[in-house]
């Protein structure tokens, strides 16, 4: 009697792990050579600067509106 195979073989598992390791190595190499991490940090810095500038503009507008309201109430 022939019993059906259950699960995967050890060879298939090892081949899968090797392929995943190769893909991870290639991905990390491209990430480091392509300056992806530096570009990401630059993007974060630009976002922070834009957020700060936006907050300053909103504060300026709010102060201007408050001053105009006080002038109209006087």
C-alpha positions as a printed NumPy array, in Angstrom:
array([[  0.   ,   0.   ,   0.   ],
       [  1.176,   3.46 ,  -0.889],
       [  0.568,   6.174,   1.684],
       [  0.067,   9.766,   0.486],
       [  2.753,  12.31 ,   1.223],
       [  1.91 ,  14.725,   3.969],
       [  3.666,  18.054,   4.254],
       [  6.824,  19.163,   2.501],
       [ 10.173,  17.472,   2.307],
       [ 13.284,  18.698,   4.034],
       [ 14.937,  19.337,   0.657],
       [ 12.082,  21.593,  -0.462],
       [ 12.275,  23.501,   2.808],
       [ 16.04 ,  24.017,   2.507],
       [ 15.732,  25.183,  -1.118],
       [ 13.023,  27.661,  -0.124],
       [ 15.17 ,  29.059,   2.687],
       [ 18.176,  29.409,   0.368],
       [ 16.107,  31.266,  -2.243],
       [ 14.722,  33.618,   0.425],
       [ 18.224,  34.318,   1.745],
       [ 19.456,  35.13 ,  -1.768],
       [ 16.524,  37.489,  -2.333],
       [ 17.13 ,  39.179,   1.023],
       [ 20.821,  39.619,   0.229],
       [ 20.101,  41.143,  -3.168],
       [ 17.451,  43.457,  -1.698],
       [ 19.753,  44.68 ,   1.066],
       [ 22.577,  45.251,  -1.426],
       [ 20.358,  47.336,  -3.697],
       [ 18.999,  49.281,  -0.727],
       [ 22.476,  50.186,   0.485],
       [ 23.936,  50.951,  -2.946],
       [ 20.926,  52.947,  -4.063],
       [ 21.07 ,  55.228,  -1.024],
       [ 17.461,  54.387,  -0.251],
       [ 18.059,  54.874,   3.456],
       [ 19.654,  58.294,   2.915],
       [ 16.833,  59.324,   0.603],
       [ 14.298,  58.235,   3.214],
       [ 16.047,  60.289,   5.897],
       [ 16.116,  63.314,   3.58 ],
       [ 12.384,  62.909,   2.982],
       [ 11.735,  62.749,   6.723],
       [ 13.757,  65.921,   7.29 ],
       [ 11.928,  67.772,   4.511],
       [  8.578,  66.662,   5.93 ],
       [  9.541,  67.889,   9.392],
       [ 10.635,  71.255,   7.975],
       [  7.408,  71.596,   6.005],
       [  5.357,  70.721,   9.088],
       [  7.21 ,  73.324,  11.143],
       [  6.722,  75.983,   8.47 ],
       [  3.045,  75.113,   8.188],
       [  2.593,  75.432,  11.95 ],
       [  4.311,  78.833,  11.911],
       [  2.053,  80.032,   9.083],
       [ -1.075,  78.828,  10.884],
       [  0.006,  80.575,  14.086],
       [  0.657,  83.787,  12.144],
       [ -2.779,  83.615,  10.498],
       [ -4.478,  82.942,  13.826],
       [ -2.705,  85.9  ,  15.461],
       [ -3.632,  88.145,  12.542],
       [ -7.275,  87.098,  12.746],
       [ -7.307,  87.626,  16.514],
       [ -5.794,  91.111,  16.082],
       [ -8.399,  92.034,  13.451],
       [-11.215,  90.782,  15.687],
       [ -9.883,  92.854,  18.586],
       [ -9.653,  95.919,  16.323],
       [-13.256,  95.455,  15.214],
       [-14.464,  95.033,  18.791],
       [-12.646,  98.171,  19.957]])
